[in-house]
Amino acid sequence: MTDKFGAPMPPEPTTPNRASRTSGKATRSALLHAADAAFRELGETASVALISERAHTFPNQVTYYFGSKEQLFVEVACAAVLRAGRHAEESASAAATVREYAATLVTTLLGPEARSVEMFTTAMLLVSRRTDLRDHITGTLRTLHERGAEALMQTLVRTGWQLRTSIEVEAQAFWSAIFGLAVQKSATGDAFGPTLTDAVTVIFTNLGVPEQILDSPLTIERPSA
């Protein structure tokens, strides 16, 4: 900032409360970042001691900022699956046909983003025992479904695909199929789990997209001048 003569003014002194809030946000962010890496590597069994060590914090700060390791895991898993959904939408945005669009969504979520999806399915099971953390899961699912419905409206519906039910239910059906396939793949391993090709077929079947629609172009043809 400058004074009325244009000369730079000294910065306002940092109050203890402001410094404390800034430090607290940095510590919380460091714990989330370290926990994300640890949970991806070791699953929900990753210890508080390991997470704290990687975040350069103290173990009791996990309890201070998150209440428990379980809540930290749920928050990390919810953020991870939301990022996965955005990544899948971005990857599919350049698709030329409905088939390519849907296939890219599925192969992204069950390929490079599979660990994020798996962590969220684990978090959903954990919350069945920790109902106090349920709001994190329901809020994340609501966001995924809303984004899914918007994506369906912008892509598949404009091709002439007649929905069997409301677009919101179709979006929920898509994510339910993704979560089910992720659990099956995680439980049975790569050797016995569904291949990505099989997974795409399952999603197409669940959504009931007609074969003629799958090869429809996603670009809107405009009449020539």
TADA-V488955 format. One record per pair of residues at least 4 apart in sequence whose ideal C-beta (glycine too) atoms are under 8 Angstrom apart, sorted by the first residue. I is the first residue (numbers start at 0). J is the second residue. D is the distance in Angstrom with one decimal. If there is no record, write none. Layout:
BEGIN
I|J|D, I|J|D
END
This chain:
BEGIN
0|7|7.4, 0|8|4.8, 1|5|5.2, 1|6|6.0, 1|7|5.6, 1|8|6.1, 2|6|5.2, 2|8|5.4, 13|17|5.5, 13|18|5.1, 14|18|6.9, 15|19|6.1, 16|20|6.4, 17|21|6.4, 18|22|6.2, 19|23|6.1, 20|24|6.5, 21|25|6.5, 22|26|6.3, 23|27|6.2, 23|64|7.5, 24|28|6.2, 25|29|6.3, 26|30|6.5, 26|54|7.6, 26|56|5.7, 26|60|6.1, 26|64|6.7, 27|31|6.5, 27|64|4.8, 28|32|6.3, 29|33|6.2, 29|54|4.2, 29|55|6.7, 29|56|6.3, 30|34|5.9, 30|50|6.6, 30|51|7.5, 30|54|4.8, 30|56|6.1, 30|60|6.8, 30|61|6.3, 30|64|6.2, 30|65|7.3, 30|71|6.9, 31|35|6.3, 31|71|7.7, 31|74|6.9, 31|75|6.2, 31|78|7.3, 32|36|7.0, 32|54|7.1, 33|37|6.1, 33|50|5.1, 33|51|7.8, 33|53|3.9, 33|54|3.8, 34|38|5.8, 34|45|7.3, 34|50|4.9, 34|54|7.6, 34|71|5.4, 34|72|7.2, 34|75|5.0, 35|39|6.4, 35|75|5.0, 35|78|7.6, 35|79|6.5, 36|40|6.3, 36|53|6.9, 37|41|5.9, 37|45|3.9, 37|49|5.7, 37|50|5.1, 37|53|6.4, 38|42|6.4, 38|43|6.3, 38|45|5.4, 38|72|6.1, 38|75|5.7, 38|76|7.4, 38|118|6.1, 39|114|5.2, 39|118|7.2, 40|45|7.0, 41|45|4.1, 41|49|7.7, 42|121|7.3, 43|69|8.0, 43|72|5.1, 43|118|7.9, 43|121|5.8, 43|125|6.9, 45|49|5.7, 45|50|6.2, 46|50|7.0, 47|51|6.0, 47|58|4.9, 47|61|5.0, 47|68|5.2, 48|52|6.3, 48|58|5.7, 49|53|6.4, 50|54|6.1, 50|61|6.6, 50|68|7.9, 50|71|7.5, 51|56|5.0, 51|57|5.9, 51|58|4.6, 51|60|6.8, 51|61|6.4, 56|60|4.6, 56|61|7.8, 58|62|7.9, 59|63|6.2, 60|64|5.9, 61|65|5.7, 61|67|7.7, 61|68|6.2, 61|71|5.9, 62|66|6.5, 62|67|6.6, 65|70|4.7, 65|71|4.2, 65|74|6.7, 66|70|4.7, 67|71|7.1, 68|72|6.3, 69|73|6.5, 69|125|6.1, 69|129|5.6, 69|132|6.7, 70|74|6.3, 70|129|7.9, 70|132|5.7, 70|135|7.8, 71|75|6.3, 72|76|6.1, 72|118|7.8, 72|121|7.9, 72|122|6.4, 72|125|6.9, 73|77|6.3, 73|122|4.7, 73|125|6.6, 73|126|6.5, 73|129|7.8, 73|132|4.9, 73|135|4.9, 73|136|7.0, 74|78|6.5, 74|135|6.3, 75|79|6.1, 75|118|7.1, 76|80|6.5, 76|115|7.8, 76|118|4.1, 76|119|4.7, 76|121|6.8, 76|122|3.7, 77|81|6.5, 77|119|6.8, 77|122|6.8, 77|135|5.3, 77|136|7.0, 77|138|7.6, 77|139|4.1, 78|82|6.4, 79|83|6.3, 79|114|7.8, 79|115|3.9, 79|118|5.5, 79|119|6.6, 80|84|6.5, 80|115|5.4, 80|116|6.0, 80|118|7.3, 80|119|3.8, 80|139|6.4, 80|143|7.0, 81|85|6.7, 81|139|6.3, 81|142|6.3, 81|143|7.1, 82|86|6.2, 82|115|6.6, 83|87|6.3, 83|107|7.8, 83|108|6.0, 83|112|3.8, 83|115|4.0, 83|116|6.0, 84|88|6.5, 84|108|7.6, 84|143|5.6, 84|146|6.0, 84|147|7.8, 85|89|6.3, 85|146|7.9, 86|90|6.2, 86|107|6.3, 86|111|7.8, 86|112|5.9, 87|91|6.2, 87|103|7.4, 87|104|4.9, 87|107|4.1, 87|108|5.1, 87|112|6.5, 88|92|6.5, 88|104|7.4, 88|146|7.2, 88|150|6.0, 90|103|5.4, 90|104|7.7, 90|107|4.8, 91|99|7.8, 91|100|4.9, 91|101|7.8, 91|103|4.0, 91|104|5.0, 91|107|7.2, 94|99|4.0, 94|100|3.7, 94|103|5.6, 94|217|6.1, 95|99|5.7, 95|216|6.2, 95|217|6.4, 95|218|7.3, 96|100|6.8, 96|213|7.0, 96|214|5.4, 96|215|6.3, 96|216|5.9, 96|217|6.3, 97|101|6.2, 97|154|7.1, 97|155|5.9, 97|158|5.8, 97|160|7.5, 97|208|6.7, 97|212|5.7, 97|213|5.2, 97|214|7.1, 97|215|5.2, 97|217|6.5, 98|102|6.0, 98|213|4.0, 98|214|5.8, 99|103|6.1, 100|104|6.7, 100|154|5.7, 100|155|7.7, 100|217|6.0, 101|105|6.4, 101|155|7.8, 101|199|7.0, 101|202|6.4, 101|203|6.6, 101|206|7.5, 101|208|7.2, 101|213|7.6, 102|106|5.9, 102|199|4.8, 103|107|6.0, 104|108|6.3, 104|202|8.0, 105|109|6.0, 105|177|7.2, 105|195|7.0, 105|198|5.4, 105|199|4.8, 105|202|5.1, 106|110|4.9, 106|195|4.9, 106|198|7.7, 106|199|6.8, 107|111|6.2, 107|112|5.6, 108|112|5.2, 108|113|7.2, 108|116|5.7, 108|177|5.4, 108|181|7.8, 109|113|5.2, 109|116|7.0, 109|177|7.0, 109|180|6.1, 109|181|6.3, 109|184|6.8, 109|195|6.0, 109|198|5.3, 110|195|6.1, 112|116|6.1, 113|117|6.0, 113|181|6.4, 113|184|7.2, 114|118|6.4, 115|119|6.7, 116|120|6.6, 116|177|6.4, 116|178|6.9, 116|181|4.4, 117|121|6.5, 117|181|5.4, 117|182|7.8, 117|185|5.0, 118|122|6.4, 119|123|6.6, 119|139|7.3, 119|178|7.5, 120|124|6.8, 120|178|5.3, 120|181|5.6, 120|182|5.2, 120|185|7.4, 121|125|6.3, 122|126|6.3, 122|135|7.7, 122|136|6.5, 123|127|7.3, 123|136|5.7, 123|178|7.6, 125|129|6.0, 125|132|7.5, 126|130|6.9, 126|132|5.0, 126|133|5.3, 126|135|7.5, 126|136|5.0, 129|133|7.9, 132|136|7.1, 133|137|5.9, 134|138|5.9, 135|139|6.4, 136|140|6.2, 137|141|6.3, 138|142|6.6, 139|143|6.4, 140|144|6.2, 140|174|7.4, 141|145|6.2, 142|146|6.3, 143|147|6.1, 143|170|7.8, 143|174|5.4, 144|148|6.3, 144|167|6.3, 144|170|4.9, 144|171|5.3, 144|174|6.6, 145|149|6.5, 145|170|7.7, 146|150|6.3, 146|170|7.9, 147|151|6.3, 147|169|7.9, 147|170|3.2, 147|171|7.6, 147|173|5.7, 147|174|6.2, 148|152|6.4, 148|166|4.8, 148|167|5.0, 148|169|7.5, 148|170|4.2, 149|153|6.3, 150|154|6.0, 150|170|7.7, 151|155|5.1, 151|156|6.0, 151|166|5.4, 151|169|5.9, 151|170|5.9, 151|173|8.0, 152|156|5.3, 152|157|7.8, 152|166|6.0, 153|157|7.1, 154|158|7.6, 154|217|5.8, 155|160|5.0, 155|208|6.9, 155|212|7.4, 156|160|6.0, 156|162|7.0, 156|166|7.0, 157|217|8.0, 157|219|6.9, 158|212|5.5, 158|215|4.1, 158|216|7.9, 158|217|7.2, 159|212|6.7, 159|215|7.1, 160|208|6.1, 160|209|7.0, 160|212|4.7, 162|166|6.0, 162|169|5.8, 163|169|7.5, 163|207|5.5, 164|168|4.4, 164|169|6.4, 165|169|7.2, 166|170|6.5, 167|171|6.6, 168|172|6.3, 169|173|6.7, 169|206|6.4, 170|174|6.8, 171|175|6.1, 172|176|6.4, 172|205|5.7, 172|206|6.6, 173|177|6.5, 173|202|6.7, 173|205|7.4, 173|206|6.5, 174|178|6.2, 175|179|6.3, 176|180|6.2, 176|201|6.2, 176|202|5.4, 176|205|4.7, 177|181|6.2, 177|202|7.4, 178|182|6.4, 179|183|6.4, 180|184|6.1, 180|193|5.7, 180|198|5.0, 180|201|6.4, 181|185|6.1, 182|186|6.0, 183|187|6.0, 183|192|5.8, 183|193|6.3, 184|188|7.8, 184|189|7.4, 184|192|3.5, 184|193|6.1, 185|192|7.5, 186|192|7.7, 187|191|3.9, 187|192|4.5, 188|192|6.1, 193|197|4.1, 193|198|5.0, 193|201|6.9, 194|198|6.9, 195|199|6.5, 196|200|6.7, 197|201|6.4, 198|202|6.5, 199|203|6.4, 200|204|6.3, 201|205|6.2, 202|206|6.2, 203|208|5.5, 203|213|7.0, 208|212|5.3, 208|213|5.8, 209|213|7.3, 210|214|7.7, 211|215|7.3, 216|220|7.6
END
